[in-house]
Amino acid sequence: MPSYILEMRDITKTFPGVKALSNVNLKVEEGEIHAICGENGAGKSTLMKVLSGVYPAGDYEGQIIYRGKECQFHGIHDSEQMGIVIIHQELALVPMLSITENIFLGNEQARWGVIDWNANERRTRELLGKVGLVEDPNTLITDIGTGKQQLVEIAKALSKNVELLILDEPTASLSEKDSQALLDLLLEFKKQGITSILISHKLNEINRVADHVTVIRDGRTIETLDRSEISEDRIITSMVGRSLEDRYPPRDPKIGDVIFEVQNWSCYHPLHADRQVIKNIDIKVHRGEVVGIAGLMGAGRTEFAMSLFGRSYGRKISGEVRLKGKPIDVSTVGRAVDQGIAYVTEDRKVFGLNLIDDIKNNITLANLKGVARAGVIDELRELDVANDYRKKTNIRSSSVFQKTGNLSGGNQQKVVLSKWLFASPEVLILDEPTRGIDVGAKYEIYTIIARLAAEGRAVIVISSEMPELLGITDRIYVMNEGRIVGEMAASEASQEKIMRAIVRGEGRAAS
């Protein structure tokens, strides 16, 4: 008989107008890595917030049995006292505080009521050693990368004597190297007897580390698979209720003349005036074409896109942008939008959406002229537009009046897309458009991209997922250290060729 550290029985959680969880059951064996999969909005994060006390006892129905005893957590402090620690997808670190200060924030070691900083720093060094970090404990969080920040969060969890570690999309914003290091750390924790619950959309990662996988769909438990049953196809079928024979929608591209050109584009760092970030880039995109930009983290892809879009990034920007053969002014965001350029940011929560506003207002935000009469917003017209795009992009919500911050990541991404689609751009730049969303929502976004190209738009996709670029684009540029180091037709490209171009600067082809 397996020994269960956790059982969640018949968990039901309701929000106004929405039943997020309906009689969900979960059993986790002690010392295992248990993955939870499901589409965006399936209820995964909600279930973990119930478990960790973010949603307190009395706010849901059902039972939490931890180490054989029924528990009622009235806040996150209660669950942490029992050794249950959750690390959310959005890291909860204070950028301008040190690593030590973040690890022991609210939990400082003190003597006679006075914080003992020497003791805190000694303990921090021990914890950092356990997660493989060699940083000085006094280093500010803002001075380390996202991968290391994730490890600091885990060190913070270890400081609370964690027995059950919950990780919600821990690798969503990490590079491949950092992701692998994090998974290795989970496997090491498993050897030490720490139980982990892993929420992830990256099925290859789940295949690698999970002992069991529980699939949740539409707020209900579908099935739990043991190690021998885990496969990407099986998980996908359970997640979306159907098999996805093809991960990418079929396309019959009809590529026309060059519609968008960037020539000799350069840009310097906004704070370090002598550091050139983007170096003499030339690209062009044809009407009806989907062009990918590949590269490792730090290659300058996002900086390039943001500097193009109204000079949202950088200083001393130079170069020329042409639309339909004519130079255009993209010196401000407003002018770029007026010229028909749209940019879907990789950070939808910070730069893409107003999270405290509703879906309706977010969708129309970039094109208020389109819902106005004589300079006054026509609320009925705005409502029609929002409902139309909610239907077109399959935004799952109670209505267009639902607060955007309460949507799942995939549905938030569809709101961002809807906002820019309503602006009717000629050129759409998508920066990591499927980061942190499930395979079902990814397919829907790929379908939107294919439809835009079929309508004759020019689409640029920046992605860290090489299979994605190979699956949805017609042509791929490769960036490294702020330069274009390769160009190839997607039909002739491979992950090996792209990496070779990055490492050696090979692969530039005529186009």
C-alpha positions as CSV (number, residue, x, y, z in Angstrom):
1,M,0.0,0.0,0.0
2,P,1.4,3.4,-0.9
3,S,1.9,5.9,1.8
4,Y,0.1,9.2,1.0
5,I,1.4,12.4,2.4
6,L,-1.6,14.3,1.0
7,E,-5.2,13.6,0.0
8,M,-7.5,16.2,-1.3
9,R,-11.1,14.9,-1.3
10,D,-14.0,16.3,-3.3
11,I,-12.6,19.8,-3.4
12,T,-15.2,22.3,-4.8
13,K,-14.5,26.0,-5.2
14,T,-16.9,28.6,-6.6
15,F,-16.3,32.1,-7.7
16,P,-19.2,34.5,-8.6
17,G,-20.7,32.9,-11.7
18,V,-18.0,30.3,-12.1
19,K,-17.4,26.9,-10.5
20,A,-13.6,26.6,-10.7
21,L,-13.3,23.2,-9.1
22,S,-16.0,20.5,-8.9
23,N,-15.3,17.5,-6.6
24,V,-11.6,17.3,-7.5
25,N,-9.6,14.5,-5.9
26,L,-5.8,14.3,-5.6
27,K,-3.6,11.7,-3.9
28,V,0.2,12.4,-3.5
29,E,2.6,9.7,-2.3
30,E,5.4,10.7,0.1
31,G,8.7,11.4,-1.5
32,E,7.4,11.5,-5.1
33,I,7.2,14.2,-7.8
34,H,3.6,14.5,-8.7
35,A,2.7,16.5,-11.8
36,I,-0.7,18.3,-12.3
37,C,-1.6,19.0,-15.9
38,G,-4.5,20.7,-17.6
39,E,-5.5,23.5,-20.0
40,N,-5.3,27.1,-18.9
41,G,-8.4,27.7,-16.7
42,A,-8.7,24.0,-15.8
43,G,-8.3,24.8,-12.1
44,K,-4.7,23.7,-11.4
45,S,-3.6,26.9,-9.6
46,T,-6.9,27.2,-7.8
47,L,-6.5,23.7,-6.4
48,M,-3.0,24.6,-5.1
49,K,-4.2,27.8,-3.6
50,V,-6.8,25.8,-1.7
51,L,-4.1,23.5,-0.5
52,S,-1.7,26.3,0.6
53,G,-4.4,28.4,2.4
54,V,-4.5,31.2,-0.1
55,Y,-8.1,30.3,-0.3
56,P,-8.8,29.6,3.4
57,A,-10.9,26.9,5.0
58,G,-14.6,27.8,4.8
59,D,-14.1,29.3,1.3
60,Y,-14.3,25.9,-0.4
61,E,-16.0,22.5,0.1
62,G,-14.1,19.2,0.6
63,Q,-11.3,17.8,2.8
64,I,-7.5,18.2,3.0
65,I,-5.9,15.2,4.6
66,Y,-2.2,15.8,5.4
67,R,-0.1,13.1,7.0
68,G,-3.3,11.3,7.9
69,K,-5.0,14.2,9.6
70,E,-7.7,16.6,8.3
71,C,-6.3,20.1,8.1
72,Q,-8.0,23.5,7.8
73,F,-5.7,26.2,6.7
74,H,-6.9,29.7,7.4
75,G,-3.9,31.3,5.6
76,I,-0.6,30.6,4.0
77,H,1.2,30.8,7.4
78,D,-0.8,27.8,8.6
79,S,0.2,25.6,5.7
80,E,3.8,26.7,5.9
81,Q,3.9,25.7,9.6
82,M,3.0,22.2,8.5
83,G,5.8,22.1,5.9
84,I,3.7,22.9,2.8
85,V,5.3,25.7,0.7
86,I,4.0,27.0,-2.6
87,I,6.1,28.9,-5.2
88,H,3.8,30.8,-7.5
89,Q,4.4,31.4,-11.2
90,E,4.9,35.1,-10.5
91,L,7.9,35.2,-8.2
92,A,7.2,36.9,-4.8
93,L,10.7,38.5,-4.4
94,V,11.4,42.1,-3.5
95,P,13.9,43.3,-6.2
96,M,15.7,46.0,-4.2
97,L,16.3,43.7,-1.2
98,S,19.2,41.3,-0.8
99,I,19.0,37.5,-1.2
100,T,19.2,37.2,2.6
101,E,16.5,39.7,3.2
102,N,14.2,38.0,0.7
103,I,14.8,34.5,2.1
104,F,14.0,35.5,5.7
105,L,11.5,38.3,5.0
106,G,9.0,38.0,7.9
107,N,10.9,35.0,9.3
108,E,14.1,36.7,10.4
109,Q,16.4,35.0,12.9
110,A,16.7,37.2,15.9
111,R,18.3,37.4,19.4
112,W,16.4,39.3,22.1
113,G,14.2,40.9,19.5
114,V,17.0,42.1,17.4
115,I,17.7,40.6,13.9
116,D,20.9,38.7,13.9
117,W,22.2,39.4,10.4
118,N,25.3,37.3,10.8
119,A,23.1,34.3,11.6
120,N,20.8,35.0,8.7
121,E,23.7,35.3,6.2
122,R,25.3,32.1,7.5
123,R,22.0,30.3,7.0
124,T,21.5,31.9,3.6
125,R,24.9,30.5,2.4
126,E,23.9,27.0,3.6
127,L,20.6,27.3,1.7
128,L,22.1,28.7,-1.4
129,G,24.6,25.8,-1.4
130,K,21.7,23.3,-1.3
131,V,20.2,24.8,-4.5
132,G,23.5,25.2,-6.3
133,L,23.9,29.0,-6.0
134,V,27.3,30.7,-5.1
135,E,26.0,34.2,-5.0
136,D,26.9,36.6,-2.1
137,P,23.9,36.7,0.3
138,N,24.1,40.5,0.1
139,T,23.5,40.5,-3.7
140,L,20.3,42.4,-4.6
141,I,17.6,40.3,-6.3
142,T,17.5,42.8,-9.2
143,D,21.1,42.0,-10.0
144,I,20.5,38.3,-10.7
145,G,18.7,36.6,-13.5
146,T,15.3,34.9,-13.5
147,G,16.8,31.4,-13.2
148,K,18.7,32.3,-10.1
149,Q,15.7,34.1,-8.7
150,Q,13.7,30.9,-9.0
151,L,16.4,29.1,-7.0
152,V,16.3,31.8,-4.4
153,E,12.5,31.1,-4.1
154,I,13.3,27.5,-3.5
155,A,16.0,28.3,-1.0
156,K,13.3,30.4,0.8
157,A,11.1,27.4,0.8
158,L,13.9,25.2,2.3
159,S,14.3,27.8,5.1
160,K,10.8,26.9,6.2
161,N,11.6,23.2,6.6
162,V,9.6,22.3,3.6
163,E,8.1,18.7,3.4
164,L,5.7,19.3,0.5
165,L,7.0,21.7,-2.2
166,I,4.4,23.1,-4.7
167,L,5.8,24.7,-7.9
168,D,3.4,26.5,-10.2
169,E,5.0,26.7,-13.7
170,P,8.5,27.1,-12.3
171,T,10.2,26.9,-15.7
172,A,7.8,29.1,-17.8
173,S,10.3,32.0,-17.9
174,L,13.5,30.0,-17.8
175,S,16.0,29.1,-20.5
176,E,16.5,25.5,-21.4
177,K,19.7,25.3,-19.3
178,D,18.1,26.8,-16.2
179,S,15.0,24.6,-16.7
180,Q,17.2,21.4,-16.7
181,A,19.1,22.6,-13.6
182,L,15.8,23.2,-11.8
183,L,14.5,19.7,-12.7
184,D,17.8,18.1,-11.6
185,L,17.3,19.9,-8.3
186,L,13.8,18.5,-7.9
187,L,15.2,15.0,-8.5
188,E,17.8,15.7,-5.8
189,F,15.1,16.8,-3.4
190,K,13.3,13.6,-4.1
191,K,16.4,11.6,-3.0
192,Q,16.3,13.7,0.2
193,G,12.6,12.7,0.9
194,I,11.0,16.0,-0.1
195,T,7.7,15.6,-1.9
196,S,7.0,17.9,-4.9
197,I,3.9,18.9,-6.8
198,L,4.8,20.3,-10.2
199,I,2.4,22.2,-12.3
200,S,3.7,22.5,-15.9
201,H,2.6,22.8,-19.5
202,K,6.0,21.5,-20.7
203,L,5.2,17.8,-21.2
204,N,8.8,16.8,-22.0
205,E,9.7,18.0,-18.4
206,I,6.9,16.0,-16.9
207,N,8.0,13.0,-18.9
208,R,11.4,13.4,-17.4
209,V,10.7,13.8,-13.7
210,A,7.1,12.9,-12.7
211,D,6.2,9.7,-10.9
212,H,2.5,10.3,-11.3
213,V,0.4,12.8,-13.3
214,T,-3.1,14.0,-12.4
215,V,-5.0,15.6,-15.3
216,I,-7.6,18.2,-14.5
217,R,-10.1,19.4,-17.2
218,D,-12.8,22.1,-16.7
219,G,-12.4,21.9,-12.9
220,R,-12.7,18.1,-12.6
221,T,-10.3,15.3,-12.1
222,I,-10.0,13.2,-15.3
223,E,-7.4,10.6,-14.4
224,T,-4.1,9.9,-12.6
225,L,-1.4,8.2,-14.5
226,D,1.5,6.3,-13.0
227,R,5.0,6.4,-14.4
228,S,4.5,3.6,-16.9
229,E,1.4,5.2,-18.4
230,I,2.9,8.7,-18.9
231,S,3.2,9.9,-22.5
232,E,2.7,13.2,-24.2
233,D,-0.2,11.9,-26.4
234,R,-2.0,10.4,-23.4
235,I,-1.7,13.6,-21.4
236,I,-2.8,15.8,-24.3
237,T,-5.9,13.6,-25.0
238,S,-6.9,13.8,-21.3
239,M,-6.3,17.5,-21.1
240,V,-8.2,18.7,-24.1
241,G,-10.7,15.8,-24.4
242,R,-9.5,14.9,-27.9
243,S,-6.3,13.8,-29.6
244,L,-4.2,16.5,-31.3
245,E,-3.0,14.6,-34.3
246,D,-1.1,17.6,-35.4
247,R,0.4,20.1,-32.9
248,Y,0.3,22.8,-35.6
249,P,-2.7,23.7,-37.8
250,P,-2.2,23.0,-41.6
251,R,-1.4,26.0,-43.7
252,D,-1.2,26.6,-47.5
253,P,0.8,29.8,-47.4
254,K,0.3,32.3,-50.2
255,I,3.3,34.7,-49.9
256,G,3.2,38.0,-51.7
257,D,5.5,40.9,-52.1
258,V,7.7,42.3,-49.4
259,I,5.5,44.5,-47.1
260,F,7.8,45.2,-44.2
261,E,11.5,46.0,-44.1
262,V,14.0,47.0,-41.4
263,Q,17.4,48.2,-42.6
264,N,20.6,48.8,-40.6
265,W,18.8,48.9,-37.3
266,S,20.9,49.6,-34.2
267,C,20.2,50.3,-30.6
268,Y,22.1,51.0,-27.4
269,H,21.4,50.0,-23.8
270,P,19.1,52.5,-22.0
271,L,21.4,52.7,-19.0
272,H,24.8,51.8,-20.3
273,A,25.4,54.3,-23.1
274,D,28.4,52.6,-24.6
275,R,26.8,49.1,-24.8
276,Q,25.3,48.4,-28.2
277,V,22.5,45.9,-27.9
278,I,21.2,45.7,-31.4
279,K,23.8,45.7,-34.2
280,N,22.9,46.7,-37.8
281,I,20.0,44.3,-38.3
282,D,18.3,43.9,-41.7
283,I,15.1,41.9,-42.0
284,K,12.1,41.8,-44.4
285,V,8.7,40.1,-44.2
286,H,6.4,39.4,-47.2
287,R,2.7,39.7,-47.2
288,G,1.1,36.5,-45.9
289,E,4.3,35.3,-44.4
290,V,5.1,34.1,-40.9
291,V,8.7,34.9,-40.0
292,G,10.3,33.5,-36.9
293,I,13.2,34.9,-34.9
294,A,15.2,32.3,-33.0
295,G,18.0,32.7,-30.5
296,L,19.1,32.0,-27.0
297,M,18.1,34.1,-24.0
298,G,20.0,37.4,-24.1
299,A,20.4,37.3,-27.9
300,G,18.5,40.6,-28.2
301,R,15.3,39.5,-29.8
302,T,12.9,41.3,-27.4
303,E,15.1,44.4,-27.3
304,F,15.0,44.5,-31.1
305,A,11.2,44.1,-31.2
306,M,10.6,46.8,-28.5
307,S,13.0,49.2,-30.1
308,L,11.1,48.9,-33.3
309,F,7.8,49.4,-31.6
310,G,7.8,53.1,-30.9
311,R,11.3,53.0,-29.4
312,S,10.0,51.3,-26.3
313,Y,13.5,50.1,-25.5
314,G,16.9,51.6,-25.8
315,R,18.8,54.8,-26.7
316,K,20.6,56.1,-29.8
317,I,18.3,54.1,-32.1
318,S,19.1,54.3,-35.8
319,G,18.0,52.6,-39.0
320,E,15.1,52.7,-41.3
321,V,11.7,51.0,-41.3
322,R,9.7,50.6,-44.5
323,L,6.1,49.5,-45.0
324,K,5.0,48.8,-48.6
325,G,8.3,50.2,-49.8
326,K,7.9,53.6,-48.1
327,P,9.8,54.8,-45.0
328,I,7.5,55.1,-41.9
329,D,7.8,56.9,-38.6
330,V,7.9,54.5,-35.6
331,S,9.5,56.9,-33.2
332,T,6.6,56.6,-30.7
333,V,4.2,53.8,-29.8
334,G,1.3,55.9,-31.1
335,R,2.9,56.5,-34.4
336,A,3.9,52.9,-34.8
337,V,0.3,51.8,-34.2
338,D,-1.0,54.5,-36.6
339,Q,1.4,53.1,-39.2
340,G,-0.1,49.6,-38.8
341,I,2.5,48.0,-36.5
342,A,1.4,46.0,-33.4
343,Y,3.6,44.3,-30.8
344,V,2.3,41.6,-28.4
345,T,4.7,41.7,-25.5
346,E,6.2,38.6,-23.8
347,D,5.2,40.1,-20.4
348,R,1.4,40.3,-20.8
349,K,0.8,41.0,-17.1
350,V,3.1,44.1,-16.9
351,F,3.0,45.6,-20.4
352,G,0.1,43.9,-22.2
353,L,-2.9,44.2,-20.0
354,N,-4.7,46.3,-17.5
355,L,-5.3,43.5,-15.0
356,I,-7.7,45.4,-12.8
357,D,-10.0,46.3,-15.7
358,D,-12.4,44.0,-17.6
359,I,-12.0,42.1,-20.8
360,K,-14.1,44.6,-22.8
361,N,-12.0,47.6,-22.0
362,N,-8.7,45.7,-22.6
363,I,-9.8,44.6,-26.0
364,T,-10.7,48.1,-27.3
365,L,-7.8,49.9,-25.6
366,A,-5.5,50.1,-28.6
367,N,-8.2,51.3,-31.0
368,L,-10.6,53.6,-29.1
369,K,-11.4,55.4,-32.4
370,G,-12.9,52.2,-33.6
371,V,-15.6,52.3,-30.9
372,A,-16.2,56.1,-30.7
373,R,-18.6,58.5,-32.3
374,A,-17.6,62.1,-32.5
375,G,-14.9,61.5,-29.9
376,V,-17.2,59.7,-27.4
377,I,-17.1,56.0,-26.6
378,D,-20.1,54.2,-28.0
379,E,-20.6,51.6,-25.2
380,L,-22.9,49.4,-27.3
381,R,-20.4,49.3,-30.1
382,E,-17.6,48.6,-27.6
383,L,-19.7,45.7,-26.2
384,D,-20.3,44.3,-29.6
385,V,-16.6,44.4,-30.5
386,A,-15.6,42.8,-27.3
387,N,-18.1,40.0,-27.6
388,D,-17.1,39.4,-31.2
389,Y,-13.4,39.0,-30.4
390,R,-14.2,37.0,-27.3
391,K,-15.9,34.5,-29.7
392,K,-13.3,34.7,-32.4
393,T,-10.4,34.0,-30.1
394,N,-12.4,31.7,-27.8
395,I,-11.7,33.6,-24.6
396,R,-13.1,31.4,-21.8
397,S,-14.8,33.7,-19.3
398,S,-18.2,34.3,-17.7
399,S,-18.6,37.5,-19.8
400,V,-16.6,40.4,-21.3
401,F,-17.2,42.1,-17.9
402,Q,-14.9,39.6,-16.1
403,K,-11.8,41.2,-14.6
404,T,-8.8,40.3,-16.8
405,G,-6.6,39.6,-13.9
406,N,-8.9,36.7,-12.9
407,L,-8.4,34.9,-16.2
408,S,-6.0,32.0,-16.8
409,G,-2.7,32.8,-18.6
410,G,-3.9,31.4,-21.9
411,N,-7.1,33.4,-21.9
412,Q,-5.1,36.6,-20.9
413,Q,-3.0,36.0,-23.9
414,K,-6.0,35.8,-26.1
415,V,-7.2,39.1,-24.7
416,V,-3.9,40.7,-25.7
417,L,-4.2,39.2,-29.2
418,S,-7.7,40.5,-29.5
419,K,-6.6,44.0,-28.5
420,W,-4.1,44.2,-31.3
421,L,-6.3,42.4,-33.8
422,F,-9.0,45.0,-33.3
423,A,-6.3,47.6,-34.2
424,S,-6.1,46.0,-37.6
425,P,-2.3,45.9,-38.0
426,E,-0.5,45.3,-41.2
427,V,2.5,43.9,-39.3
428,L,2.0,41.9,-36.0
429,I,5.1,41.1,-33.9
430,L,4.4,38.3,-31.4
431,D,7.0,38.0,-28.6
432,E,6.8,34.5,-26.9
433,P,3.1,34.3,-27.7
434,T,2.6,30.9,-26.1
435,R,4.8,31.1,-23.1
436,G,3.2,29.5,-20.0
437,I,0.1,28.2,-21.7
438,D,-1.2,24.7,-22.4
439,V,-1.1,22.8,-25.7
440,G,-4.8,23.3,-26.4
441,A,-4.5,27.1,-26.0
442,K,-1.3,27.0,-28.0
443,Y,-3.1,25.3,-30.9
444,E,-5.8,28.0,-30.8
445,I,-3.2,30.8,-31.0
446,Y,-1.4,29.0,-33.8
447,T,-4.7,28.9,-35.7
448,I,-5.1,32.7,-35.2
449,I,-1.6,33.3,-36.5
450,A,-2.3,31.1,-39.6
451,R,-5.6,33.0,-40.2
452,L,-3.8,36.4,-40.0
453,A,-1.2,35.3,-42.5
454,A,-4.0,34.0,-44.8
455,E,-5.6,37.5,-44.6
456,G,-2.3,38.9,-46.0
457,R,-0.8,40.3,-42.8
458,A,2.9,40.0,-42.1
459,V,3.6,38.1,-38.9
460,I,6.8,38.0,-36.9
461,V,7.1,35.4,-34.1
462,I,9.8,35.5,-31.5
463,S,10.0,32.2,-29.6
464,S,12.4,30.2,-27.4
465,E,10.7,27.0,-28.5
466,M,12.4,25.8,-31.6
467,P,9.8,23.1,-32.5
468,E,7.2,25.9,-32.4
469,L,9.2,28.1,-34.8
470,L,9.7,25.1,-37.1
471,G,6.0,24.2,-37.0
472,I,4.3,27.6,-37.6
473,T,6.7,29.8,-39.6
474,D,7.7,30.1,-43.3
475,R,11.2,31.5,-42.7
476,I,13.5,31.9,-39.7
477,Y,16.0,34.5,-38.8
478,V,18.6,33.5,-36.1
479,M,19.9,36.1,-33.7
480,N,22.9,36.0,-31.4
481,E,24.5,38.8,-29.4
482,G,22.4,41.5,-31.1
483,R,23.1,40.4,-34.7
484,I,21.3,38.3,-37.3
485,V,23.6,35.3,-37.7
486,G,21.4,33.1,-39.8
487,E,18.4,32.9,-42.1
488,M,16.7,29.9,-43.6
489,A,13.4,28.6,-44.9
490,A,11.5,26.8,-42.2
491,S,11.1,23.8,-44.5
492,E,14.9,23.4,-44.6
493,A,15.6,24.3,-41.0
494,S,16.2,22.0,-38.0
495,Q,17.0,22.6,-34.4
496,E,20.6,21.5,-35.2
497,K,20.9,24.0,-38.0
498,I,19.6,26.8,-35.8
499,M,22.0,26.0,-33.0
500,R,24.9,25.8,-35.5
501,A,24.0,29.2,-36.8
502,I,24.0,30.5,-33.2
503,V,27.3,29.0,-32.3
504,R,29.2,29.5,-35.5
505,G,27.2,32.3,-37.3
506,E,26.5,29.9,-40.2
507,G,23.3,29.6,-42.2
508,R,22.7,33.0,-43.8
509,A,20.8,32.3,-47.0
510,A,19.6,34.6,-49.8
511,S,15.9,35.5,-49.8
